[in-house]
């Protein structure tokens, strides 16, 4: 397949354009529940969570809030952030690009679920420095990726939707280089709609 990284530039516009329709289509079914419970099990009560690419906050942030945690969500789509602010006004929702957002604090947990994998391979590599900035010793990081290195083009309501992944070996190397220990990793988990999930902890 020819290099498709130019399509990554359209991701933000696609989620601005289709944010409401996507949120409705996504619905409330929490197929991620087992992984979220695993992630939250490593955290203290009333933990501070950073959700990168939080979307509307439904249903993932909503579930974490229900468990008593404090959310800071970051998303590049004003449509999505607007919905999150309306639904959960007592939490922090920031309109910003996860690659560039500056937050002068650290969090107990960081999520980049079905968001990080829309970045180009180089941008994904650079995100590990962002993860590190927002982490203290013991911070738990969970993100989804592809099963192997490469690009994949999906679609959202007729628009081409870019995804990319590094190799499993490179993700492990990047995590180790930034001081994270892999707690669990599953490729194409059949109990989570085929997601490839990484769960790691800052040493």
N, C-alpha and C positions, 0 to 999 in steps of 0.2 A: 504493500500500500504506500502511495506517495505520502510525504510528510503533510500532516493536516493541522499543524500547530496554529496556522492562521485562524482556524475556526475558534480557537480558544478566546480570541478577542471579542467574540460575539456573545459569550456566556452571560455576562451581566445584563446586556440588552434583552436577551431571551427571558431571563427571570424577571426583569422589569415588565416586559410585555405580557408574559403568561403567568405571573405570580399568583393571581387570584384563582385562575383556572387550575393551575398545578396544585395549589393547596386543597382545593375541592376534590380533585382527582386523587390526591394522596390519601385523603381521608384520615381517620383516627385509628385505624388498625395498627397496632404496635408490634410489627414482626421483629423489631429490634430488642424487644423486652429482655430476653435472656442476656444479651450483651450489655444492655444498660444496667441491669441488675448486677452483673459481674463488675462492671466499671464502678458503680456506686458502692459496692461492697468494700472497696479499698479506701473509701473516703470517710472523713469524720461526719458527724451530724451537722446539718446546716452548713454544708461546704460551699465554697465559692467556685462556681463553674464558668468556664469560658467556652461558648459555643460558636465556633468559627464557621460561617456559612449557615447561620441559624434559621434562615428562611422566616416563615411566619411564626415560628415557635411551636408549631403543631406538627406532629404529636410529641417530638422528642423532648424539647425544652419543657413542654407542659408536663410530661411525666416526671422529669427531674424536679420541677417546682412542686409537684404534688408530694414528692418524697421529702420536702422541707428544705431544699437547697436554693441558694441565691444565684440567679443567672445573670451573666453579662453576655449578650448576643451581638455578634458582628455579622453584617451582611451588606453586600453592595447594591441590593435591590431596594429602592425606596418603597416600592409596593409591599415587599415582604416585611420590612422593618415597621412600616405603618401598621400592618396587621398585628405584629407582635406587640407593639406598644399599646394598641387598643385592647388586646386580650389580656396582657399582663403588665399593667402600668406600674406596678411596684418593683419591677425589675429593670435592668439597664439594657437598652437596645441602641446600638451604635451603627449608623450608616457609614460604612467604610469598607475598603478592600482589605481582606485578611492579610495580603502580602505586605501592606504598608501601614496598617493600623498601629498606632502608638498608645500603649496603655502602661501607665507608670505603676504597675502592680503585678503581683503573681497570684496564681490560683491553685486551688487544691486539685482541680480536674480540668482537662481541656478535651473538647470534642471537635472533630472535623469529619462529621459523618455525611457521606454523599455530597461533599463539597470540595474538599482537597483534591479529589481525583479529576476535577474539571480543569485543573491547572496544567500547564505544559510541564514536561519533565524537569526543565531547568528551574522553573518556578517552584516545583515541589521540592527540589533539593534545597532551594533557598529558604523554604518555609521552616526547615528544621531549626534555623537560627531564631525565627519567630517563636516557635514552640519553646525554645530554651529561655528566651527573654521572659516569658510568662510563667515559667516553672520555678518552683523551689524544690528542695529535697523532699521527695515523697509525692510530688505531683504526678497524677495518673493521666496519661494521654491515650485517647482512642481515636483511630481514624480508619476509613475504608479505602481500599485501593483496588486495582485490577489483580488478577491472579498471576500475571507475568508481565514483563516489559513490553510496551507497545501502546498504540493508540487505538481507540474505538470511537466510532461516530454513531450515536443514537439519534433520536429525534424527539422534539417536544412540539406537539401541535403543528407539525410540518416544518419546523426549523431544525437545522442540523445541530446536534448537541455533542460537544467535544468531551472526550474522556481520555486520560492517559495514565500510565502506570510505569513505575520503575520495576526492576527485577526484585524478587524477594531478597536476594543477597544484598542488593544495594540499599534497600530499606533497612535491613539489619545493620549494615555498616554505618548508615547515617544515624540511626538510633544510638548505636554504640559510641560513635564519634561525638555525639552531643550528650552523652551521659545517661542514656535511657536503657533500662533493662527490659527485654521483651518478657511479658508475663504470659501471654497467650496469643497465638496467631492461628487463624483457620482460613483455609482457601475455599472459596465458594461454598460457604456453610449452607447445607440444605435446609437447616432450621431457621435460616435468616434470609430467605429469598435469594440464596446464592451469593451473598455478599462475602467478600474477602476482608477480614477484620484484623486489625492490629491493636493490641492492648499492651501498653508499656508504662514503666514507672521511672521517674527521675531519681537517680542515685545521689 
